[in-house]
Amino acid sequence: MIKKIARYWNTLRFLKPIQFYWRIWLRSYQPAPDTLPPPPKRTNKFKFVDPYRRLPSLINQDQFIFLNKEYLLKYADEWNALERGKLWLYNLHYFDDLNASGANARYKWHIKLIQRWINENPPAEGTGWEPYPTSLRIVNWIKWALLSHELPEQAVHSLAVQTRWLYRRLEYHLLGNHLLANAKALIFVGLYFNDDEAHKWYRKGITILAKELPEQVLFDGGHFERSPMYHQVILEDLLDLINLHCVYAKDYPRQWNKTANKMLGWSQAMRHPDGDIPFFNDAAFGIAAKPTDTDEYASRLGIADNLVANKVNLLCESGYIVVKNDTMHALLDVASIGPSYLPGHAHADTLSFELSLFGRRVFVNSGTSTYDNTPERNRERGTAAHNTVEIDGVNSSDVWGRFRVGCRAYPSKPEVDVSDEKVVVSCSHDGYLSLPGKNIHYRKWQFEKNRMVIEDCITGDFRNAIAYFHLHPDICVDSFSDKEHLQLRLPEGQVIKVNFIGGKLSVNSSSWQPQFGMSIPNTCIMIEVLDKTLHTICSW
């Protein structure tokens, strides 16, 4: 009971007051939907630039695929079939397929689907009327209309009803990317319509954005939740907003262009040679636009980053360091878990890293396959699912529930030494200070032309400590003849030799979760630290 109370205290004490009282307000205040006629539509002056196009999710007239799971939508109650998973239902209500690749060929399906949603989802009832899916649906309907489609009158009316409801249900209890999505929807609909009510929606959205964007986008361009996936979500949102204002020849804050430019630079730095994101905190392929896709979208809008390709990129505010040369690309996590009042997408991955060699991912964090409250969600957020050290079977940060964090690991300020011959990065964290041994984990990476050396030091006594190194599924453990040496082989035949000094080696089966609803077998190298210092030497 004492541990449970302590966990709740360490979870709740960081929240902002508005997150408490707004949650109470939303539960106690249930306004009646406003079904008055919609405002008049505004005339657009220019064409909406082609946005990022997702993969199709409507694969037949009533058949959908989200999160690698296919279901039919035959009956009205299936809009709220909770056994399919909350996130799957959210995706069903987003209407992303309206603006996906090849959408014009599915025009008749889309018209029918919009009419079905209106008829089968009465105002303020069900999952589809929660603020987040409402926000994304409003944007998708309007983007579809701006891409030379005519919204039916019933849908135009529904847009106004949805917006009036959203305006009174903004997600101040969550803040973060959810509140930005709410603001984006208000801005979209505020420009789509044209009267005093529409202007009120627009001003509310702009006011929220003016406050949240400077806080949520850090000085180095990274999103403050420290998730490369959500960074891409917010970057696409900002590009959409710039695109929208150009359609209506409406002035927008010039700072948006600078912010988008910084976010593009961060995205350029925080990607593997294959062009896609690393897996730090909640991150998976297929949810947000690939970095290369947002590059192209920004280019169509006349926005381009000015990133200089450096040997070392120090993303100090967001807490990531990128080190690379001709054959190696390493991404290091020396970050806090995120904003103290919003750690929902955090993993216990402090001092983890990912590494690509010869253009291929070699060491990978385990990824994210679910947001359901399951043991698998807990496992994927845990320290052992990442390329770092776990002490006494405890997570470095107390991740629990679906989106909660109790005690948190705080990293020290990293030290970086760059010379012509090598790059050395040192950092520590105090996530294990609450254990009886009051342990501190120190990690030092040393990168040379064809070698990486990791030194892990642990202060204080402990029962056991394990360093985890998760391999990409394409990487084969070629051989390991004893308890200190192994050889890895890439698909093209390149060989990586790995030696461990001060640890006991075991090679185990594990899994990699690169997408929601997907789990791929891989190999995990586990090193039991025999004393208090472990050296891992990779050469290629």
VENDA-V464854 format. One line per field, one symbol per residue. phi: phi as a letter, one per 30 degrees, with the letter a starting at -180 (. if undefined). burial: I if it has 9 or more other ideal C-beta (glycine too) atoms within 8 Angstrom, else O. A space follows every 10 residues. Layout:
# VENDA-V464854
phi = ???
burial = ???
This chain:
# VENDA-V464854
phi = .ddddddddd ddddddeddd dddddddccb ddeccdeddd ddddcbddde ddcddeccca ebbbbbhibc bdbcbddddb ddddjdddde deddiddecd eidedceddd eddddddddc beeicjedcd eddddddedd ddedddcicc deeddddded dddddeecbd cddciidddd dededddedd cdcbaddddd dddddddddd ddddddcded jddddicedd edddddeddd ddedddechc dbeddedddd dddddddddc bdedicddcc hdaadiccdd edddeddddd dicbdcdcdc dbcccdddjb bcbabdcbbc bccccddkee dbcecdcdce idabbcbhic dccbddibca cddbeddddd dddddbdacc chicddbdda idbcbcdbdc ddddcbbcbd dabbbbabbc dcdddedhdb ccbbcbcceb abccccbbdi dadabbccbc cdedccddab cbcbbbbcbd edjdcccbcb cjbccbcbdb accdbdibbc dbccccbddd cbbbccccbb
burial = OOOOOIIIOI IOOOOOOIII OIIOOIOOOO OOIOOOOOIO OIOIOOOIOO IIOIOIIIOO OOIIOIIOIO IOIOOOOIII IOOOIIIIII IIIIIIIIII OOIOOIIOII IIIIIIIIOO IOOOOOIIIO IIIIIIIIII IIIIIIIOOO IIOOIIIIII IIIIIIIOII IIIIIIIIII IIIIIIIIII IIIOOOOIII IIIIIIOIII OIIOOIIIOI IIIIIIIIII IIIIIIIIII IIIIIIIIOO OOOOOIIOII IIIIIIIIII IIOOOIIIII IIIIOOOIII IOIIIOIIIO IOIOIOOOOO OIOOIOOIII IIIOOOOIII IIIIIOIIOO IIIIIIIIII IIIIIIIIOI IIIIIIIIII IIOOOIIIII IIIOIIIIII IIOIIIIIII OOOIIIIIIO IOOIOIOOOO OOIIIIIIIO IIOOIOIIII IIIIIIIIOO IIIIIIIIII OIOIIIIIII IIOOIOIOOI OOOOIIIIII OOOIIIIIII OIIOIOIOOI IIIIIIOIOI OIIIIIIIIO OOIIIIIIOI
